[in-house]
Amino acid sequence: MTRKIQVYIASSLDGFIAGPDNDLSWLPGPPEDGSDNGFGAFMAGIGALLMGRATYDVVSGFEGPWPYGDTPVLVASNRPLAGSVATVRRVEGDISSLLAQARAAAGDRDVYLDGGNLIRQAMDAGQVDRLTVTMVPVILGRGHPLFAGVEHRRRLELVSSQPLPGGMVQLTYIPASSA
């Protein structure tokens, strides 16, 4: 079984993954029923996470425990990481090299790809195997777009859609050529 490159991300209805200045205040908190909207099940199959530097900077500023536990996290950056968690390391290279490093770290499990710029690069390189986007019912008007700037059109096939609490909808796609 081949290891997959998977994206798991939230987006506003107008396609932003963060507001201006990396504002995430529009994201809903945990569901009242204690569930995690499938994130735990998703992470159970992940062997390593590759994220962009801006994403790392935002996540490392969250209060509470490190959200990725013992999962190796590779941060694509040409700058040193200050005060990082023991499971976090900096990596450099083009998208193919970064994904190869993440696959090596993941062993026989999948890679979780996070961060708008890296996601766009991997989409352009045809390297995303599965894309799960949770649409949050909010319109931000501006911020950090998920797909704006991709260079190549990609057709996707919907493999599942699931309504979630608070009017959210989780959509999962695979590249149409993989169908």
Residue frames as qw, qx, qy, qz and C-alpha x, y, z in Angstrom:
[[0.000, 0.890, 0.456, 0.000, 0.00, 0.00, 0.00],
 [0.435, 0.401, -0.025, 0.806, 1.47, 3.34, -1.00],
 [0.246, -0.506, -0.431, 0.705, 1.70, 6.14, 1.47],
 [0.186, 0.783, 0.471, 0.362, -0.51, 9.09, 0.61],
 [0.183, 0.033, -0.152, 0.971, 0.00, 12.82, 0.82],
 [0.160, -0.684, -0.705, -0.097, -3.11, 14.15, 2.53],
 [0.002, -0.296, 0.104, -0.949, -4.41, 17.63, 3.18],
 [0.328, -0.619, -0.708, 0.092, -6.82, 18.24, 6.08],
 [0.194, -0.001, -0.099, 0.976, -7.77, 21.89, 6.43],
 [0.109, 0.723, 0.600, -0.324, -10.60, 24.31, 7.20],
 [0.213, 0.167, 0.350, 0.897, -11.67, 27.04, 4.83],
 [0.283, 0.424, 0.323, -0.797, -14.10, 29.92, 4.92],
 [0.626, 0.559, 0.535, -0.095, -16.83, 29.81, 2.28],
 [0.407, 0.899, -0.098, -0.125, -14.88, 32.37, 0.26],
 [0.878, 0.368, -0.195, 0.236, -11.76, 30.19, 0.23],
 [0.073, 0.760, -0.472, 0.441, -9.54, 31.59, 2.99],
 [0.784, -0.151, -0.564, 0.211, -7.64, 29.41, 5.47],
 [0.428, -0.428, -0.374, 0.703, -6.77, 32.35, 7.71],
 [0.100, 0.954, 0.282, 0.003, -7.87, 35.93, 7.95],
 [0.315, 0.816, -0.245, 0.418, -5.53, 38.93, 7.72],
 [0.116, -0.661, 0.611, -0.421, -2.50, 38.64, 10.04],
 [0.365, 0.086, -0.925, 0.055, -3.09, 34.85, 10.30],
 [0.468, -0.149, 0.381, -0.783, -6.34, 35.44, 12.22],
 [0.313, -0.082, -0.931, -0.168, -8.03, 32.14, 13.09],
 [0.230, 0.078, 0.578, -0.779, -10.67, 33.56, 15.43],
 [0.627, 0.154, -0.220, -0.731, -13.36, 32.65, 12.87],
 [0.477, 0.080, -0.871, -0.081, -12.75, 28.93, 13.40],
 [0.719, -0.512, -0.129, -0.453, -15.28, 27.31, 15.72],
 [0.289, -0.529, 0.730, -0.321, -14.15, 25.76, 18.98],
 [0.051, 0.057, -0.997, -0.030, -14.43, 22.05, 19.72],
 [0.504, -0.351, -0.554, -0.562, -17.93, 20.59, 19.36],
 [0.502, -0.464, 0.345, -0.643, -20.00, 20.51, 22.54],
 [0.964, -0.091, -0.073, -0.237, -20.39, 16.74, 22.22],
 [0.596, -0.607, 0.505, 0.145, -16.64, 16.27, 22.75],
 [0.857, 0.333, 0.314, 0.238, -16.01, 14.94, 19.24],
 [0.331, -0.568, 0.322, 0.682, -13.20, 16.23, 17.06],
 [0.585, 0.670, -0.022, -0.456, -15.00, 16.19, 13.68],
 [0.943, 0.325, 0.015, 0.068, -12.84, 13.28, 12.52],
 [0.182, 0.856, -0.460, 0.149, -9.43, 14.80, 13.23],
 [0.553, -0.490, 0.660, -0.140, -8.37, 12.03, 15.63],
 [0.874, 0.226, 0.429, -0.001, -9.25, 9.31, 13.12],
 [0.568, 0.805, -0.134, 0.107, -7.37, 11.21, 10.42],
 [0.070, -0.807, 0.560, -0.173, -4.27, 11.60, 12.62],
 [0.822, -0.259, 0.497, -0.102, -4.31, 7.88, 13.48],
 [0.872, 0.367, 0.257, 0.195, -3.14, 7.15, 9.93],
 [0.293, 0.918, -0.193, 0.183, -0.51, 9.89, 9.79],
 [0.879, -0.138, -0.131, 0.437, 3.19, 9.12, 10.23],
 [0.424, -0.221, -0.006, 0.878, 4.56, 12.64, 9.73],
 [0.176, 0.900, 0.368, -0.156, 3.37, 16.17, 9.13],
 [0.473, 0.105, 0.212, 0.849, 4.95, 18.61, 6.67],
 [0.003, 0.896, 0.423, -0.136, 3.96, 22.21, 7.29],
 [0.392, 0.685, 0.022, 0.614, 5.00, 25.62, 6.13],
 [0.383, 0.042, -0.436, 0.813, 6.83, 28.05, 8.37],
 [0.288, -0.296, 0.013, -0.911, 3.92, 30.50, 8.69],
 [0.770, -0.329, -0.413, -0.358, 1.63, 27.65, 9.74],
 [0.699, -0.115, -0.545, 0.448, 4.20, 26.44, 12.27],
 [0.144, 0.190, -0.297, 0.925, 4.55, 29.94, 13.72],
 [0.534, -0.339, -0.124, -0.765, 0.77, 30.17, 14.20],
 [0.844, -0.252, -0.453, -0.136, 0.36, 26.67, 15.66],
 [0.606, 0.010, -0.527, 0.596, 3.32, 27.01, 18.01],
 [0.060, -0.265, 0.231, -0.934, 1.62, 30.09, 19.47],
 [0.641, -0.417, -0.454, -0.458, -1.50, 28.16, 20.50],
 [0.404, -0.489, 0.561, -0.532, -2.16, 27.71, 24.19],
 [0.924, -0.096, 0.226, -0.293, -2.27, 24.20, 25.57],
 [0.696, -0.279, 0.607, 0.264, -0.38, 21.07, 24.64],
 [0.051, 0.391, -0.659, -0.641, 1.29, 20.59, 21.25],
 [0.744, 0.233, 0.145, -0.609, -1.61, 19.46, 19.01],
 [0.741, 0.419, -0.475, -0.223, 0.34, 16.77, 17.12],
 [0.902, -0.393, 0.171, -0.059, 1.62, 14.73, 20.07],
 [0.606, -0.457, 0.551, 0.347, 4.60, 12.55, 19.16],
 [0.732, 0.579, 0.325, 0.153, 4.02, 12.73, 15.39],
 [0.520, -0.197, 0.234, 0.797, 7.16, 13.98, 13.63],
 [0.266, 0.910, 0.267, -0.171, 6.62, 17.50, 12.26],
 [0.581, 0.040, 0.293, 0.759, 8.81, 18.79, 9.46],
 [0.089, 0.883, 0.223, -0.403, 8.73, 22.56, 8.99],
 [0.635, 0.467, 0.272, 0.552, 9.72, 23.88, 5.57],
 [0.144, -0.984, -0.027, 0.096, 11.84, 26.93, 6.30],
 [0.674, 0.472, -0.219, 0.524, 15.18, 28.49, 5.49],
 [0.140, -0.686, 0.352, -0.621, 15.30, 30.09, 8.96],
 [0.253, 0.073, -0.883, 0.389, 16.16, 28.34, 12.24],
 [0.555, -0.578, -0.477, -0.361, 13.30, 27.31, 14.52],
 [0.005, -0.431, 0.552, -0.714, 13.47, 28.81, 17.99],
 [0.389, -0.141, 0.651, -0.636, 12.25, 26.81, 20.97],
 [0.669, 0.069, -0.492, -0.553, 10.67, 24.05, 18.96],
 [0.874, -0.241, 0.273, -0.323, 9.15, 20.85, 20.32],
 [0.448, -0.433, 0.760, 0.185, 11.40, 17.76, 20.31],
 [0.639, 0.313, 0.695, 0.101, 9.38, 16.15, 17.50],
 [0.403, 0.895, 0.135, -0.133, 9.79, 19.20, 15.24],
 [0.577, -0.312, 0.374, 0.656, 12.64, 19.73, 12.78],
 [0.295, 0.765, -0.122, -0.559, 13.36, 22.18, 10.00],
 [0.692, 0.158, 0.602, 0.366, 13.69, 20.97, 6.39],
 [0.160, 0.679, -0.221, -0.682, 14.63, 22.71, 3.16],
 [0.305, -0.028, 0.825, 0.475, 14.30, 22.01, -0.55],
 [0.376, 0.003, -0.422, -0.825, 11.84, 22.08, -3.41],
 [0.750, -0.131, 0.157, -0.629, 8.42, 20.48, -2.99],
 [0.880, 0.166, -0.433, -0.100, 9.60, 17.08, -4.29],
 [0.421, 0.309, -0.675, 0.521, 12.49, 17.00, -1.82],
 [0.338, -0.281, 0.441, -0.782, 10.28, 18.17, 1.05],
 [0.865, -0.047, -0.044, -0.498, 7.70, 15.48, 0.34],
 [0.775, 0.240, -0.568, 0.134, 10.42, 12.82, 0.06],
 [0.143, 0.316, -0.659, 0.667, 11.77, 13.85, 3.47],
 [0.581, -0.177, 0.290, -0.740, 8.26, 13.73, 4.93],
 [0.902, 0.079, -0.312, -0.288, 7.60, 10.28, 3.43],
 [0.567, 0.282, -0.680, 0.369, 10.86, 9.01, 4.94],
 [0.128, -0.251, 0.576, -0.767, 9.84, 10.38, 8.35],
 [0.720, -0.073, 0.055, -0.688, 6.32, 8.88, 8.01],
 [0.335, -0.194, 0.922, -0.036, 7.58, 5.32, 7.50],
 [0.035, 0.224, 0.910, 0.347, 4.70, 3.17, 6.30],
 [0.075, 0.689, 0.616, -0.376, 2.03, 5.74, 7.17],
 [0.329, 0.780, 0.375, 0.379, 0.63, 8.79, 5.35],
 [0.346, -0.038, -0.108, 0.931, 1.93, 12.35, 5.29],
 [0.003, -0.857, -0.484, 0.178, -0.25, 15.24, 6.46],
 [0.399, 0.248, 0.178, 0.865, 0.50, 18.36, 4.42],
 [0.151, -0.847, -0.465, 0.210, -0.46, 21.70, 5.96],
 [0.224, -0.584, 0.112, 0.772, 0.06, 25.33, 4.96],
 [0.548, 0.738, 0.214, -0.332, -1.38, 27.20, 1.99],
 [0.232, 0.771, -0.507, -0.307, 1.87, 27.70, 0.08],
 [0.217, -0.299, 0.925, 0.085, 2.99, 24.07, 0.43],
 [0.572, 0.382, 0.687, -0.236, -0.47, 22.78, -0.47],
 [0.512, 0.784, -0.021, -0.351, -0.49, 24.90, -3.64],
 [0.085, 0.646, -0.723, -0.232, 3.02, 23.69, -4.59],
 [0.353, -0.075, 0.932, -0.041, 2.05, 20.06, -4.03],
 [0.601, 0.566, 0.459, -0.328, -1.17, 20.52, -6.00],
 [0.406, 0.792, -0.301, -0.342, 0.79, 22.00, -8.90],
 [0.013, 0.499, -0.859, -0.110, 3.23, 19.06, -8.73],
 [0.773, -0.015, -0.466, -0.430, 0.34, 16.57, -8.77],
 [0.339, 0.226, -0.827, 0.387, 1.44, 15.22, -5.37],
 [0.434, -0.119, 0.491, -0.746, -1.75, 15.52, -3.30],
 [0.177, -0.069, -0.963, -0.192, -3.56, 12.18, -3.03],
 [0.277, -0.631, -0.724, -0.014, -6.45, 13.19, -0.78],
 [0.051, 0.262, -0.101, 0.959, -7.85, 16.57, 0.16],
 [0.289, -0.625, -0.717, 0.105, -10.25, 17.06, 3.07],
 [0.056, 0.265, -0.045, 0.962, -11.61, 20.58, 3.40],
 [0.138, -0.590, -0.730, 0.317, -14.00, 21.54, 6.17],
 [0.049, 0.506, 0.282, 0.814, -16.07, 24.47, 4.96],
 [0.183, -0.406, -0.583, 0.679, -16.92, 26.86, 7.78],
 [0.125, 0.761, 0.568, 0.288, -20.03, 29.02, 7.24],
 [0.232, -0.811, -0.067, 0.533, -18.29, 32.38, 7.39],
 [0.583, 0.688, 0.147, 0.406, -17.21, 34.86, 4.73],
 [0.582, -0.502, -0.061, 0.636, -13.94, 36.61, 5.59],
 [0.304, 0.941, 0.101, -0.105, -13.57, 38.83, 2.52],
 [0.403, 0.766, -0.464, 0.187, -9.78, 38.76, 2.70],
 [0.722, -0.541, 0.428, -0.060, -6.93, 36.81, 4.23],
 [0.147, -0.463, 0.831, 0.273, -4.78, 33.86, 3.20],
 [0.789, 0.258, -0.164, -0.533, -6.36, 31.94, 0.30],
 [0.812, -0.169, 0.559, -0.009, -6.23, 28.18, 0.04],
 [0.753, 0.259, 0.518, 0.312, -5.93, 27.77, -3.72],
 [0.318, 0.944, 0.015, -0.086, -5.42, 31.22, -5.23],
 [0.049, -0.809, 0.557, 0.181, -2.16, 31.12, -7.14],
 [0.747, -0.047, 0.647, 0.147, -2.08, 27.47, -8.22],
 [0.069, 0.518, -0.520, -0.676, -0.58, 27.29, -11.68],
 [0.197, 0.042, -0.889, -0.412, -2.34, 24.19, -12.98],
 [0.697, -0.145, -0.051, -0.701, -6.02, 23.36, -13.14],
 [0.031, 0.126, -0.978, 0.163, -6.85, 20.17, -11.22],
 [0.676, -0.239, -0.352, -0.602, -10.05, 18.22, -11.48],
 [0.141, -0.231, 0.833, -0.483, -11.12, 16.48, -8.31],
 [0.544, -0.272, -0.704, -0.367, -13.59, 13.74, -7.53],
 [0.483, -0.456, 0.335, -0.668, -15.76, 14.02, -4.42],
 [0.454, 0.039, -0.888, 0.052, -15.47, 10.84, -2.35],
 [0.336, -0.528, -0.738, 0.253, -17.43, 12.00, 0.69],
 [0.101, -0.490, 0.031, -0.865, -19.35, 14.89, 2.17],
 [0.457, -0.411, -0.738, 0.277, -20.40, 15.08, 5.77],
 [0.220, -0.795, -0.096, -0.557, -22.44, 17.74, 7.56],
 [0.495, -0.043, -0.598, 0.629, -20.88, 18.75, 10.88],
 [0.244, -0.748, -0.511, 0.347, -22.17, 20.75, 13.84],
 [0.160, -0.663, -0.012, 0.731, -22.47, 24.50, 13.42],
 [0.575, 0.756, 0.108, -0.294, -23.38, 24.34, 9.74],
 [0.086, -0.634, 0.682, 0.354, -19.96, 23.12, 8.64],
 [0.934, 0.311, 0.050, -0.169, -19.54, 20.61, 5.82],
 [0.425, -0.549, 0.658, 0.291, -16.51, 18.36, 5.43],
 [0.783, 0.573, -0.082, -0.227, -15.67, 17.55, 1.82],
 [0.577, -0.433, 0.630, 0.287, -13.13, 14.92, 0.82],
 [0.671, 0.685, -0.131, -0.251, -11.69, 14.75, -2.69],
 [0.710, -0.235, 0.505, 0.430, -9.16, 12.75, -4.64],
 [0.083, 0.477, -0.470, -0.738, -7.55, 13.80, -7.93],
 [0.789, 0.362, 0.069, -0.492, -9.85, 12.78, -10.79],
 [0.553, 0.520, -0.638, -0.128, -7.01, 10.86, -12.44],
 [0.041, -0.278, 0.899, -0.336, -6.81, 8.61, -9.35],
 [0.687, 0.034, 0.290, -0.665, -10.47, 7.66, -9.53]]
